[in-house]
Amino acid sequence: MKNQIQHSPLVRRIITWGLIVGYTLILPSAILIYRRLESVIGQEATGKIPFYGVIIIGIAYTVYGFLKNRNFTHLLYLIPGAIIAYIIIRYEPNPNKHIHIPEYVLMAWLLYAALSKDYQGKGILILIFICGSLLGVVDEIEQGLHPKRFYGWSDMAVNSSSTLIGIFTLMGLTKRKLGDWGWRRHLREFRALIGLILYGVVGAVFMCIHLFDVQAQEMFWGVYPLWILVWNLLFLLGTLVAAGLEVNKQRSQQLSEIESENALRQTAQLWTYLPLAILFFIHFLVVYAGISGTSFR
């Protein structure tokens, strides 16, 4: 029994992060369900499903928040979320893009469920927004590789905005984290990883821009700049080397006797490991597209 208790936190982490990985990978296939519904109930009725989904989420949020807090103060956080949702629905003409709203509200909730188990101090919602936005880029690149989906910058903006809606809902339901920003002093231990993250972000920006040329000309080689491909490969190699060095450092490092400091260092790890892992997958997808010859749409 004692051994089961000791291992249960690890099992919960595996399940929650596994859900996020699986959810990210299947998001591009959601269009298949959407298209099927169009063929059954029609395009107009199907296009209203995301709107009704947002309404249902809002009602469930209202009821759950009241049962939890015994008041309606959490509804104040629905106001900015509703404004963002209205702007998306109002100015995005394609109704099947609106499904990204509930998708990335759920993504924010999943990220909170995973991060809150190990995160100490303030800033968790900022990290959720960063990771949700990066996963939105992953989603778009996956869509470019999907035979029935298309890569687009507007979807990235919708994904990030919808993640922000999810964050507002979390603010209304969760208690503020105790502690301060003390975990930031441990970031100096990860200077190399932070530099690698910045390198990966800059490369991802150039990459995303030039993927529109690949999309327009329907070919990768001769269109996608070789220098960016080299950038992608160097980032992948650098991340693998850094991961190996970090594993060795973790094995050889004596853990501090102060438990609170270990918890703060773990938070600093989350701020470096997670963005780096997502950026790794972003760069990997593009390299895979070039090497495999997969059509990018």
Backbone as a ProteinNet text record, in pm:
[ID]
protein_1_A
[PRIMARY]
MKNQIQHSPLVRRIITWGLIVGYTLILPSAILIYRRLESVIGQEATGKIPFYGVIIIGIAYTVYGFLKNRNFTHLLYLIPGAIIAYIIIRYEPNPNKHIHIPEYVLMAWLLYAALSKDYQGKGILILIFICGSLLGVVDEIEQGLHPKRFYGWSDMAVNSSSTLIGIFTLMGLTKRKLGDWGWRRHLREFRALIGLILYGVVGAVFMCIHLFDVQAQEMFWGVYPLWILVWNLLFLLGTLVAAGLEVNKQRSQQLSEIESENALRQTAQLWTYLPLAILFFIHFLVVYAGISGTSFR
[TERTIARY]
82.9	0	86.2	192.1	280.9	347.4	389.4	454.2	357.7	228.1	128.5	108.8	108.5	93.4	209.9	331.5	449.9	447.8	393.2	395	273.2	169.2	48.4	70.6	154.1	178.3	239.9	331.9	393.5	289.6	200.4	95.3	4.9	-30.9	-116.4	-47.3	82.8	156.6	157.1	182.3	185.5	49.8	-57.7	-191.9	-223.2	-197.2	-233.2	-150.1	-19.8	63.4	36.7	3.7	-33.9	-160.9	-256.7	-379.6	-349.4	-259.1	-224.2	-157.8	-65	3.1	-97.4	-180.3	-279	-379	-423	-518.8	-460.1	-333.9	-266.7	-256	-226.3	-207.9	-337.9	-451.1	-577.3	-655.2	-615.3	-690.9	-711.2	-608	-631.2	-736.7	-760.6	-859.7	-1002.1	-1017.9	-1152.5	-1236	-1168.1	-1240.1	-1319.1	-1272.6	-1343.4	-1482.1	-1490.6	-1619.6	-1706.4	-1643.4	-1716.1	-1774.5	-1694.6	-1742.2	-1853.9	-1841.5	-1945.4	-2077.7	-2069.1	-2190.3	-2251.3	-2165.2	-2215.7	-2297.8	-2250.5	-2321.6	-2453.5	-2466.5	-2586.6	-2689.3	-2643.4	-2739.8	-2727.4	-2630.8	-2618.3	-2511.4	-2461.6	-2352.3	-2393.6	-2511.4	-2555.8	-2571.2	-2636.3	-2657.3	-2525.3	-2436.4	-2306.5	-2222.7	-2233.2	-2157.6	-2196.4	-2317	-2362.3	-2317.3	-2264.5	-2225.7	-2121.1	-2013.2	-1916.2	-1979.1	-2072.9	-2140.1	-2218.5	-2294.5	-2369.9	-2276.9	-2162.3	-2063.1	-2012.2	-1986.9	-1942.5	-2050.6	-2177.7	-2289.5	-2299.5	-2287	-2295.5	-2181.2	-2060	-1945.5	-1971.3	-2028.5	-2057.8	-2158.3	-2261.8	-2362.9	-2301.3	-2223.9	-2159.5	-2063.6	-1992.8	-1899.7	-1974.6	-2087.8	-2169	-2216.6	-2270.8	-2324.2	-2212.6	-2103.2	-1993.6	-1932.9	-1914.2	-1855.7	-1943.7	-2075.8	-2166.1	-2161.5	-2162.2	-2157.2	-2026.7	-1920.3	-1789.7	-1773.4	-1810.9	-1785.6	-1906.8	-2025.3	-2150.8	-2176.1	-2124.7	-2153.1	-2128.6	-2151.5	-2136.1	-2020.2	-1925.7	-1813.9	-1728.9	-1730	-1650	-1700.7	-1825.9	-1881.6	-1814.4	-1751.5	-1679.1	-1569.7	-1513.6	-1405.4	-1458.7	-1590.6	-1649.1	-1660.1	-1661.1	-1680.2	-1568.2	-1439.5	-1333.8	-1331.3	-1360.9	-1364.7	-1474.1	-1590.3	-1701.8	-1670.6	-1601.3	-1562.2	-1468.7	-1371	-1276.6	-1350.7	-1440.5	-1516.6	-1602.9	-1663.6	-1747.7	-1663.9	-1544.1	-1457.4	-1418.5	-1386.3	-1348.9	-1465.9	-1584	-1701.6	-1745.2	-1730.1	-1775.2	-1685.9	-1554.7	-1462.1	-1396.4	-1421.1	-1372.6	-1489.2	-1490.8	-1607.7	-1632.2	-1526.4	-1540.9	-1589.1	-1710.9	-1765	-1689.2	-1624.4	-1554	-1427.4	-1386.8	-1274	-1314.5	-1445.2	-1493.6	-1480.5	-1466.5	-1451.2	-1321.4	-1227.5	-1101.6	-1124.2	-1234.8	-1259.1	-1273.7	-1373	-1380.6	-1259.7	-1197.6	-1079.8	-968.6	-942.5	-828.4	-864.5	-993.8	-1035.2	-1003.1	-1038	-1007.2	-856.5	-780.5	-634.9	-580.7	-631.8	-587.8	-618.9	-737.9	-774.6	-683.4	-652.7	-563.6	-424	-375.2	-242.7	-241.6	-348.8	-355	-355.9	-434	-441.7	-304.7	-224.6	-91.7	10	10.7	112.1	90.2	-33.9	-62.2	-13	16.6	64.6	206.8	286	426.6	466.2	378.2	413.1	400.6	504	503.8	530.1	455.6	474.8	379.6	408	319.9	363.1	271.1	304.1	253.5	177.8	134.9	46.1	-39.6	-130.8	-54	55.1	138.8	201.7	251.7	312.4	207.9	86.3	-21.4	-46.6	-49.3	-72.3	40.7	164.1	278.3	270.2	248.5	243.6	122.4	7.6	-112.1	-92.2	-28.3	-2	94.4	199.1	294.5	228.3	142.3	70	-26.9	-74.6	-157.3	-78.7	51.2	137.8	159.7	180.9	192.6	68.6	-47.1	-174.3	-178.6	-137.1	-142.3	-46.6	72.6	168.4	118.4	59.5	-1.1	-111.9	-189.7	-295.9	-238.2	-124	-60.1	-18.3	10.2	50.1	-69.9	-185	-305.6	-371.5	-414.3	-469.1	-597.4	-669.3	-796.1	-794.5	-675.8	-666.4	-569.2	-566.4	-481.2	-413.3	-291.9	-209.6	-247.6	-267.9	-306.5	-269.4	-228.8	-187.5	-306.3	-425.4	-541.1	-580	-562.3	-592.3	-499.8	-373.7	-281.1	-330.1	-378.4	-430.5	-554.8	-641.7	-762	-724	-625.6	-581.1	-529	-444.8	-390.2	-500.3	-591	-700.6	-792.2	-816.5	-903.1	-835.4	-703.4	-628.9	-646.4	-645.7	-665	-804.6	-904.8	-1039	-1037.2	-969.1	-957.2	-889.5	-790.3	-719.8	-812.6	-895.4	-990.7	-1087.6	-1131.9	-1222.5	-1150.6	-1023.4	-946.1	-930.5	-912.9	-897.5	-1021	-1135.6	-1258.3	-1284.2	-1217.1	-1246.7	-1134.9	-1013.7	-900.6	-854.4	-801.3	-745.4	-608.1	-575.1	-444.8	-335.7	-230.5	-118.8	-47	-15	63.9	208.3	282	422.6	443.4	563.6	599.5	668.6	755.3	828.6	969.2	986.2	1119.1	1181.2	1097.2	1149.9	1239.6	1226.3	1301.9	1452.7	1492.6	1637.5	1702.2	1620.6	1674.6	1689.8	1635.3	1646.5	1791.5	1876.7	2018.1	2085.1	2028.4	2082.5	2052.1	1959.1	1915.7	1944.3	2051	2083.2	2100.5	2166.4	2189	2056.9	1965.8	1835.8	1754	1762.3	1689.7	1742.7	1875	1933	1886.4	1875.1	1828.6	1682.3	1602.7	1461.8	1450.4	1528.1	1525.4	1567.2	1668	1713.8	1601	1530.7	1421.3	1303.2	1273.1	1160.7	1188	1309	1344.3	1336.6	1391.1	1383.9	1241.1	1154.9	1015.3	941	975.4	911.5	945.1	1073.2	1113.8	1050.8	1047.4	992.8	845.5	766.7	622.9	595.3	676.7	659	683.2	791.2	826.8	741.8	673.5	583.1	466.1	433.6	328.9	374.1	504.3	557	548.8	581.2	570.5	426	334.5	192.4	146.2	188.1	142.1	196.3	322.5	384.7	375.6	318.5	292.9	418.3	529.1	653.1	745.4	822.6	909.5	1049.2	1114.9	1252.2	1257.5	1348	1360.1	1277.3	1187.8	1103.5	1139	1142.4	1179.5	1329	1370	1511.7	1600.1	1712.5	1804.3	1860	1882.3	1940.7	1846	1714.4	1620.1	1615.3	1626.3	1630.4	1751.8	1866.2	1985.5	1959.7	1891.9	1854.2	1770.1	1670.6	1585.4	1668	1756.7	1836.7	1930.1	1992.7	2082.1	2005.9	1882.6	1802.1	1768.3	1728.7	1696.4	1817.3	1931.3	2053.9	2091.5	2085.3	2119.4	2028.4	1898.5	1804.4	1833.5	1866.2	1899.1	2024.3	2125.8	2249.6	2220.5	2143.2	2109.7	2030.4	1940.3	1861	1950.5	2046.1	2139.6	2223.2	2272	2351.5	2268.2	2141.8	2054.1	2024.9	2006.4	1983	2103.6	2223.2	2345.6	2360.7	2325.7	2335.3	2239.1	2118.5	2019.3	2065.5	2132.2	2178.7	2290.2	2378.3	2495.4	2471	2363.9	2339	2281.8	2337.7	2284.2	2162.1	2049.1	1928.6	1943.8	1892.4	1898.3	1819.1	1866.8	1795.1	1669.6	1660.9	1545.9	1440.4	1332.3	1229	1168	1149.1	1088.4	1173.6	1306.3	1395.5	1388.1	1374.6	1358.6	1231.9	1123.8	997.4	1010	1080.7	1099.9	1186.6	1286.7	1370.3	1289	1196.6	1110.3	1022.4	977	898.8	984.2	1108.6	1199.5	1222.5	1227.4	1240	1120	1000.3	880	886	939.3	947.7	1050.1	1139.5	1238	1207.7	1176.7	1155.9	1035.8	923.6	800.9	808.6	844.9	858	960.3	1069	1171.8	1118.6	1042.5	986.8	888.8	805.1	707.8	778.6	878.3	955.9	1027.6	1076.3	1142.2	1046.8	922.3	824.7	788.8	780.8	752.4	858.6	984.1	1094.4	1100.5	1072.3	1074.4	970.5	851.1	744.5	785.7	853.6	894.5	1004.7	1100.9	1207.1	1145.8	1049.2	981.4	911.3	844.1	773.1	869.2	987.5	1084.8	1144.5	1180	1247	1148.4	1026.6	928	862.5	869.7	802.9	652.9	605.9	463.4	416.6	304.8	251.3	210.9	244.2	208.9	104.3	-9.5	-124.3	-148.6
-121	0	125.8	126.7	242.4	268.3	161.6	176.1	235.3	194.3	249.1	398.1	439.1	580.8	661.4	606.8	677.8	695.5	597.1	601.5	672.4	696.6	756.8	895.4	984.5	1113.6	1097.6	1001.8	977.4	928.9	840.2	789.6	903.8	993.3	1106	1198.2	1220.1	1303.3	1240.1	1110.4	1039.9	1050.4	1034.2	1039.2	1178.9	1282.7	1419	1466.1	1442.6	1485.5	1398.7	1271.4	1185.3	1232.9	1282.4	1338.5	1460.8	1545.2	1665.6	1628.9	1534.4	1490.7	1430.4	1338.4	1274.5	1373.8	1466	1567.9	1655	1694.9	1777	1703.5	1575.2	1498	1472.8	1463.4	1430.8	1555.9	1674	1794.8	1814.7	1794	1813.8	1721.5	1607.9	1513.5	1548.6	1651.6	1692.3	1736.4	1781.5	1826.3	1711.7	1588.4	1474.1	1461	1481.5	1477.7	1593.3	1710.5	1829.3	1808.4	1756.4	1731	1627.1	1528.2	1426.2	1487.2	1574.9	1642	1729.9	1795.1	1877.5	1794.9	1672.8	1587.8	1535.3	1533.5	1479	1587.6	1699.6	1801.5	1932.5	1939.5	2058.3	2154.4	2237.9	2329	2437.3	2491.7	2601.1	2554.2	2439.6	2387.6	2348.2	2287.3	2247.4	2368.4	2475.6	2596.3	2661.2	2630.2	2687.7	2605.7	2485.7	2398.4	2462.5	2524.6	2588.7	2695.9	2773.8	2878.7	2816.1	2711.4	2645	2579.6	2531.1	2472.9	2575.2	2697	2804.7	2836.7	2839	2866.7	2757.8	2633.1	2521.7	2528.5	2559	2573.1	2685.8	2796.1	2909	2873.3	2798.1	2756.1	2661.8	2563.5	2468.9	2541.5	2640	2719.7	2796.7	2852.9	2928.8	2840.7	2724.5	2633.3	2578.9	2533.6	2475.8	2580	2701.4	2806.6	2841.6	2842.6	2871.7	2761.3	2636.2	2524.9	2524.4	2570.9	2570.5	2689.6	2808.3	2931.4	2985.4	2934	2982.1	3130.1	3176.3	3312.3	3315.1	3430.2	3441.6	3533.8	3554	3643.8	3591	3459	3401.2	3443.5	3488.5	3529.3	3655.8	3732.6	3851.6	3814.4	3695.1	3650.5	3600.9	3581.9	3544.2	3663.3	3784.2	3903.6	3919.1	3922.3	3932.8	3811.9	3692.4	3573.6	3581.2	3631.6	3645.4	3747.3	3853.9	3955.8	3896.2	3818.5	3754.1	3657.1	3576.6	3480.3	3552.7	3664.1	3740.7	3793.4	3845.5	3899	3789.5	3671.3	3559.1	3520.6	3502.9	3460.3	3568.9	3694.8	3807.1	3828.2	3813.7	3851.9	3732.9	3612.3	3494.1	3437.3	3455.1	3417.7	3267.5	3187.5	3042.5	2980.7	2928.8	2878.4	2759	2679	2564.1	2604.6	2732.6	2782.7	2811.5	2829.3	2863.9	2747.7	2625.5	2509.4	2516.6	2601	2617.8	2680.4	2751.7	2816.6	2712.5	2621.4	2520.2	2427.8	2403.2	2316.1	2371.2	2501.1	2557.5	2607.8	2625.2	2641.3	2512.1	2398.7	2268.6	2248.4	2294.8	2282.7	2356.4	2476.7	2553.4	2477.5	2416.2	2340.5	2219.2	2149.5	2032.9	2073.9	2184.5	2233	2269.3	2331.4	2365.5	2238.4	2138.9	2013.8	1948.3	1957.6	1895	1978.8	2109.7	2196.4	2217.8	2227.4	2263	2158.8	2039.1	1934.3	1962.3	2031.8	2053.7	2200.9	2288.9	2430.6	2495.7	2571	2644.5	2792.2	2879.4	3021.9	3077.3	3197.5	3268.3	3247.5	3279.6	3277.4	3158.5	3069.8	2948.5	2980	3081.5	3113.4	3170.8	3241.6	3292.2	3175.7	3077.8	2960.4	2882	2874.2	2806.5	2876.5	3010.1	3084	3059.2	3061.3	3037.4	2897.5	2798.3	2659.6	2637.2	2694.5	2680.4	2743	2859.5	2926.8	2846.4	2791.8	2709.2	2581.8	2522.5	2402.5	2437.7	2562.1	2608.2	2613.2	2647.4	2644.3	2499.8	2410.9	2267.6	2220.8	2259.9	2222.3	2267.3	2390.7	2443.4	2370.9	2342.3	2269.3	2127.1	2066	1933.9	1940.2	2047.9	2063.5	2075.7	2143.5	2154.6	2019.7	1925.3	1790.5	1697.2	1740.6	1658.1	1671.1	1558.5	1564.2	1645.4	1671.1	1743.2	1875.9	1924.8	2048.9	2144.1	2269.6	2371.5	2454.7	2495.1	2576.6	2723.2	2795.1	2934.9	3014	3138.6	3222.9	3263.4	3282.3	3326.6	3222.4	3094.4	2989.2	2997.1	3034.6	3049.5	3157.7	3268.3	3377.5	3332.4	3255.9	3204.8	3109	3022.6	2926.9	2998.3	3099.8	3175.1	3249.6	3311.8	3386.9	3294.2	3175	3079.3	3025.3	3009.3	2972.2	3078.9	3205.8	3316.3	3311.4	3273	3256.4	3150	3038.7	2933.1	2981.7	3068.8	3123	3210.7	3291.1	3373.7	3285.9	3176.2	3087.6	3023.9	2991.2	2935	3036	3161.6	3265.6	3276	3245.2	3253.9	3133.2	3021.9	2898	2852.5	2901.1	2852.2	2957.1	2910.7	3000.1	3047.8	3169.8	3223	3140.7	3110.7	3034	3111.7	3041.8	3103.9	3117.1	3202.4	3218.8	3340.3	3349.9	3466.6	3421.5	3506.9	3475	3423.4	3368.1	3324.5	3218.2	3144.7	3040.2	3097.9	3228.3	3288.2	3285.3	3286.7	3285.9	3154.2	3049.4	2920.8	2914.7	3013.1	3012	3023.8	3086.4	3099.9	2963.5	2861.6	2726.7	2668.4	2732.5	2681.8	2782.8	2860	2964.1	2906.4	2791.1	2730.3	2691.2	2636.5	2596.4	2717.9	2825.7	2948	3005.2	3004.1	3048	2962	2832.2	2740.3	2766.7	2799.3	2832.9	2955.9	3060.5	3182.7	3154	3069.9	3029.6	2956.6	2869.5	2795	2882.6	2982.6	3072.4	3155.3	3212	3293	3207.7	3085.7	2996.1	2960	2941.8	2906.7	3020.2	3144.5	3259	3259.5	3248.3	3242.7	3122.6	3010.6	2887.4	2903.4	2958.2	2973.9	3068.1	3171.4	3265.7	3196.8	3121.8	3059.8	2937.3	2881.9	2770.8	2815.1	2945.7	2995.5	2988.7	3006.1	2990	2843.9	2754.6	2610.6	2575.1	2630.4	2605	2658.1	2779.7	2843.8	2772.7	2729.1	2667.8	2515.1	2460.7	2316.9	2233.2	2283.2	2205.9	2257.1	2165.4	2199.4	2235.9	2141	2163.1	2266.7	2360.5	2468.7	2590.4	2573.1	2683.5	2717.2	2615.1	2635.7	2663.1	2778.1	2815.7	2713.5	2683.4	2584.5	2630.8	2763.3	2812.3	2793.6	2798.8	2774.3	2625.2	2540.8	2396.8	2361.5	2423.7	2403.1	2451.1	2565.4	2618.2	2515.8	2457.8	2355.9	2237.8	2189.7	2072.4	2101.8	2220.2	2257.3	2268.7	2320.8	2330.5	2191.4	2100.9	1964.7	1897.5	1911	1850.3	1913.2	2046	2114.9	2075.3	2056.3	2016.7	1876.2	1785.5	1648.5	1645.3	1722.4	1729.1	1789.3	1898.6	1964.1	1871.6	1792.9	1698.4	1592.6	1542.5	1444.1	1500.8	1622.7	1687	1712.5	1749.2	1777.2	1650.2	1538.6	1410.8	1374.3	1389.9	1359.4	1451.4	1579	1673.7	1637.4	1594.1	1556.1	1434.3	1343	1221.7	1251.6	1342.4	1370.2	1477.1	1552.7	1666.2	1620.8	1675.9	1649.3	1737.5	1677.5	1754.8	1837.3	1956.2	2044.8	1984.8	2009.9	1960	2043.4	2161.9	2248.1	2213.5	2154.7	2106.5	2219.3	2336	2448.9	2493.6	2489.4	2528.2	2427.9	2300.7	2198.5	2222.7	2263.3	2289.7	2409.6	2513.4	2632	2598.7	2515.4	2473.8	2392.3	2313.9	2234.7	2325.9	2436.4	2532.7	2595.1	2628.7	2682.5	2580.5	2453.2	2348.1	2347.9	2362	2364.2	2478.2	2592.9	2709	2689.1	2595.5	2569.9	2441	2335.2	2206.3	2207.3	2264.2	2255.5	2334.6	2465	2536	2471.4	2421.1	2358.3	2231.9	2152	2028.4	2059.1	2161.5	2196.1	2252.1	2337.3	2391.5	2280.9	2182.1	2067.9	2000.2	1979.5	1912.4	1998.9	2131.7	2222.5	2210.1	2217.3	2207.8	2068	1966.9	1829.4	1809.2	1863.7	1846.9	1900.4	2015.3	2074	1991.1	1946.7	1860.3	1731.5	1677.2	1555.2	1578.3	1694.1	1724.1	1727.2	1788.2	1796.9	1661.9	1584	1454.6	1351.2	1350.1	1247.9	1280.8	1407.6	1448.1	1465.1	1474.4	1493.1	1626.9	1629.2	1753.6	1846.4	1973.9	2071.4	2165.5	2175.5	2252.7	2375.4
0	0	0	82.6	91.4	-42.9	-110.6	-241.1	-343.2	-334.5	-425.8	-402.6	-276	-243.8	-297.4	-285.8	-332.6	-483.1	-553.4	-699.4	-757.8	-678.7	-733	-793.1	-733.4	-799.2	-937.6	-952.6	-1082.2	-1182.2	-1137.3	-1225.5	-1270.8	-1177.6	-1213	-1313.6	-1295.7	-1391.4	-1529.3	-1534.8	-1662.9	-1732.3	-1655.5	-1713.7	-1765.5	-1684.1	-1725	-1843.5	-1840	-1953.5	-2075.9	-2053.3	-2164.9	-2232.3	-2152.6	-2209.1	-2295.8	-2249.6	-2326.1	-2457.8	-2452.7	-2575.1	-2672.5	-2622.8	-2709.5	-2765.6	-2682.4	-2725.1	-2835.4	-2818.8	-2920.4	-3052.9	-3047.8	-3170.3	-3245.8	-3172.5	-3240.6	-3282.8	-3237.1	-3270.3	-3420.8	-3505.4	-3649	-3707.6	-3644.5	-3696	-3655.9	-3571.3	-3530.2	-3649.5	-3756.7	-3875.8	-3938.5	-3921.3	-3978.5	-3915.8	-3783.6	-3715.1	-3763	-3777.5	-3821.2	-3961.1	-4051.9	-4188.9	-4190.5	-4104.5	-4097.4	-4051.4	-3952.9	-3904.6	-4013.1	-4093.6	-4203.9	-4300.9	-4326.9	-4421.7	-4365.8	-4233.1	-4169.1	-4140	-4077.3	-4033.5	-4111.2	-4204.2	-4286.8	-4237.1	-4328.9	-4297	-4197.5	-4215.1	-4127.6	-3983.7	-3965.1	-3829.7	-3765.2	-3842.9	-3790.5	-3750.5	-3829	-3800.1	-3668.7	-3619.1	-3492.7	-3372.1	-3396	-3285.3	-3194.6	-3250.3	-3160	-3071.8	-3129.1	-3050.4	-2936	-2967	-2861.5	-2759.8	-2808.6	-2718.5	-2618.1	-2667.2	-2578.3	-2476	-2519.5	-2428.7	-2321.5	-2362.7	-2267.5	-2166.2	-2214.8	-2124.5	-2024.4	-2074	-1987.1	-1878.5	-1914.6	-1816.9	-1714	-1762.5	-1671.4	-1577.2	-1631.2	-1551.6	-1443.2	-1479.5	-1384.2	-1269.5	-1303.7	-1202.5	-1113.4	-1176	-1097.3	-1004.3	-1055.9	-973.4	-853.9	-874.7	-763.7	-659.1	-704.4	-610.6	-531.1	-595.1	-528.3	-434.6	-482.1	-406.2	-331.2	-364.8	-307.3	-335.1	-446.9	-494.5	-644.7	-705.8	-850.8	-890.4	-799.8	-831.9	-946.9	-964.7	-1072.5	-1210.5	-1217.2	-1345.7	-1400.3	-1311.2	-1356.9	-1456.6	-1439	-1527.5	-1662.1	-1669.1	-1797.2	-1891.3	-1835	-1917.9	-2021.2	-1980.6	-2083.6	-2175.7	-2120.2	-2204	-2308	-2268.5	-2362.4	-2471.1	-2433.5	-2532.8	-2636.8	-2590.8	-2683.4	-2775.1	-2716.3	-2797	-2900	-2860.6	-2953.8	-3070.2	-3040.7	-3146.4	-3244.7	-3191.5	-3278.7	-3369.2	-3309.7	-3386.5	-3484.6	-3442.2	-3526	-3646.8	-3628.4	-3735.3	-3806.5	-3760.6	-3832.1	-3912.2	-4044.6	-4124.6	-4134.9	-4120.8	-4138.2	-4007.4	-4002.1	-3875.5	-3818.6	-3903.8	-3846.7	-3771.1	-3785.5	-3707.5	-3563.4	-3541.6	-3408.1	-3311.1	-3365	-3278.1	-3198.4	-3244	-3172	-3034.3	-3016.8	-2887.2	-2776.6	-2784.5	-2677.9	-2674.2	-2790.4	-2792.9	-2705.3	-2716.3	-2643.4	-2504.7	-2476.6	-2337	-2262.2	-2325.2	-2266.1	-2253.7	-2353.6	-2347.4	-2224.7	-2198.6	-2081.6	-1952.7	-1946.5	-1826.6	-1807.8	-1917.1	-1908.2	-1862.3	-1916.2	-1875.3	-1727.4	-1681.7	-1539.3	-1453.9	-1496.7	-1421.1	-1409.4	-1516.2	-1516	-1438.4	-1463.3	-1403.3	-1254.1	-1211.4	-1072.9	-973.1	-1019.2	-929.3	-881.2	-962.6	-929.2	-920.5	-963.6	-970.7	-833.7	-793.7	-667.7	-696.9	-630.9	-650.8	-755.7	-796.4	-889.8	-1034.6	-1127.2	-1269.6	-1346.8	-1283	-1352.1	-1471.8	-1460.5	-1571	-1690	-1663.6	-1773.3	-1848	-1773.2	-1836.1	-1915.7	-1864.8	-1938	-2070.6	-2069.2	-2193.5	-2293.5	-2246.8	-2335.7	-2396.7	-2311.6	-2360.7	-2450.4	-2413.5	-2496.9	-2633.7	-2638.2	-2766.5	-2851.5	-2789.3	-2863.9	-2915.1	-2834.4	-2880	-2992	-2992.8	-3104.5	-3234.4	-3225.6	-3343.7	-3388.2	-3290.5	-3322.4	-3398.2	-3349.3	-3411.3	-3556.6	-3582.5	-3719.4	-3812.6	-3765	-3849.8	-3874.3	-3771.9	-3790.3	-3894.9	-3891.8	-3990.4	-4131.5	-4144.3	-4275.4	-4330.4	-4240.8	-4282.9	-4296.3	-4246.5	-4249.1	-4386.7	-4446.2	-4582.5	-4597.4	-4487.9	-4497.8	-4421.9	-4385.4	-4310.3	-4379.4	-4331.7	-4392.7	-4284.5	-4314.1	-4225	-4240.4	-4128.5	-4138.3	-4015.3	-4033.8	-3921.2	-3834.7	-3896.9	-3818.9	-3714.3	-3748.2	-3651.2	-3530.4	-3553.7	-3441.4	-3346.3	-3403.6	-3321.1	-3244.2	-3311.4	-3244.4	-3132.7	-3157.4	-3055.7	-2931.1	-2951.8	-2838.3	-2764.3	-2840	-2778.3	-2698.8	-2751.8	-2682.7	-2557	-2563.1	-2442	-2335.6	-2377.8	-2284.2	-2221.2	-2300.8	-2244.5	-2134.5	-2163.9	-2063.5	-1936.6	-1951.5	-1835.4	-1751.7	-1817.7	-1743	-1663.1	-1723.2	-1649.2	-1530.1	-1547.6	-1436.4	-1323.2	-1358.7	-1257.5	-1169.1	-1225.1	-1148.2	-1059.8	-1088.5	-1015.1	-923.2	-944.3	-867	-767	-656.6	-557	-603.6	-567.5	-604	-537.5	-613.9	-561.3	-451.2	-343.2	-238.5	-284.8	-218.5	-253.8	-340.7	-394	-473.3	-601.6	-653	-775	-744.3	-624.9	-582.9	-671.3	-745.5	-833.4	-943.5	-971.2	-1081.9	-1057.5	-929.7	-904	-947.3	-959.5	-1004	-1156.1	-1226.8	-1372.6	-1418.4	-1332.8	-1372.9	-1386.7	-1321.5	-1335.7	-1473.3	-1545	-1675.6	-1786.7	-1769.5	-1868.5	-2008.4	-2017.3	-2148.9	-2214.1	-2134.5	-2188.7	-2230.2	-2153.1	-2188.1	-2319.2	-2334.9	-2462.2	-2578	-2554	-2657.2	-2690.3	-2589.2	-2612.2	-2701.3	-2671.4	-2752	-2895.4	-2910.8	-3044.2	-3118.3	-3045.7	-3107.4	-3142.9	-3059.5	-3088.1	-3212.4	-3221.9	-3339.6	-3465.5	-3458.4	-3573.2	-3609	-3507.6	-3532.8	-3603	-3569	-3634.6	-3784.1	-3817.4	-3958.8	-4028.3	-3957.9	-4012.9	-4048.5	-3954.1	-3976.9	-4093.4	-4107.3	-4218.1	-4351.9	-4361.5	-4489.9	-4521.6	-4422.8	-4451.8	-4539.2	-4537	-4625.9	-4771.9	-4796.6	-4932.6	-4975.8	-4882.5	-4911	-4942.9	-4867	-4888.1	-5023.5	-5056	-5180.3	-5303.9	-5298.2	-5415.2	-5414	-5308.2	-5297.6	-5316.9	-5268.5	-5269.6	-5159	-5103.1	-4990.4	-5038	-5105.3	-5149	-5260.1	-5245.5	-5341.4	-5303.1	-5206.3	-5158.3	-5013.4	-4929	-4788.9	-4782.8	-4727.3	-4727.7	-4657.6	-4719.2	-4663.4	-4529.9	-4514.8	-4390.2	-4271.9	-4297.6	-4188.5	-4155	-4258	-4232.8	-4148	-4178.5	-4096.5	-3954.2	-3941.4	-3810.4	-3734.5	-3804.8	-3743.3	-3693.1	-3777.7	-3742.8	-3626.7	-3627.3	-3517.6	-3386.2	-3393.6	-3272.2	-3218.8	-3308.3	-3265	-3201.9	-3266.6	-3214	-3080.1	-3073.2	-2949	-2834.2	-2862.8	-2758.7	-2708.3	-2799.9	-2759.1	-2672.5	-2712.8	-2633.3	-2496.2	-2493.9	-2367.5	-2276.7	-2335.6	-2256.2	-2193.1	-2270.9	-2216.9	-2103.7	-2120.3	-2015.6	-1891.1	-1912.7	-1799	-1720.5	-1789.9	-1721	-1635.7	-1692.4	-1617.2	-1497	-1514.3	-1403.6	-1292.2	-1332	-1231.8	-1152.7	-1218.7	-1150.8	-1051.8	-1089.1	-1006.5	-900.9	-916.6	-828	-695.1	-588.5	-455.9	-435	-399.3	-374.9	-248.2	-251.6	-135.7	-20.4	102.3	218.4	246.1	184	204.4	100.6	145.9	53.8	-28.2	33.9	-37.2	-155	-138.7	-248.3	-362.3	-328.1	-432.1	-512	-443.5	-510.9	-604.1	-559.4	-644.3	-764.8	-744.9	-858	-957.7	-907.4	-995.4	-1081.1	-1022.3	-1099.5	-1209.9	-1177.3	-1279.4	-1390.2	-1353.8	-1455.2	-1548.6	-1491.9	-1575.4	-1676.3	-1635.3	-1723.6	-1836	-1821.5	-1926.8	-2003.4	-1931.9	-1996.7	-2091.5	-2045.8	-2125.8	-2255.9	-2253.8	-2381.4	-2474.1	-2415.4	-2497.8	-2564.1	-2490.3	-2546.6	-2660.1	-2640.9	-2745.2	-2868	-2846.7	-2958.9	-3034.3	-2960.8	-3025.2	-3122.5	-3079.5	-3165.4	-3285.3	-3265.9	-3376.7	-3484.8	-3445.2	-3542.1	-3603.4	-3521.8	-3572.2	-3681.8	-3664.9	-3764	-3900.2	-3901.2	-4029.2	-4093.3	-4014.3	-4068.2	-4121.6	-4047.6	-4093.6	-4226.4	-4240	-4363.7	-4481.8	-4460.6	-4569.2	-4605.8	-4505.1	-4530.1	-4585.6	-4531.8	-4572.5	-4705.7	-4747.9	-4871.7	-4856.6	-4731.6	-4707.2	-4759.5	-4828.8	-4881.7	-4767.1	-4782.9	-4680.8	-4738.7	-4671.9	-4724.1	-4637.6
[MASK]
+++++++++++++++++++++++++++++++++++++++++++++++++++++++++++++++++++++++++++++++++++++++++++++++++++++++++++++++++++++++++++++++++++++++++++++++++++++++++++++++++++++++++++++++++++++++++++++++++++++++++++++++++++++++++++++++++++++++++++++++++++++++++++++++++++++++++++++++++++++++++++++++++++++++++

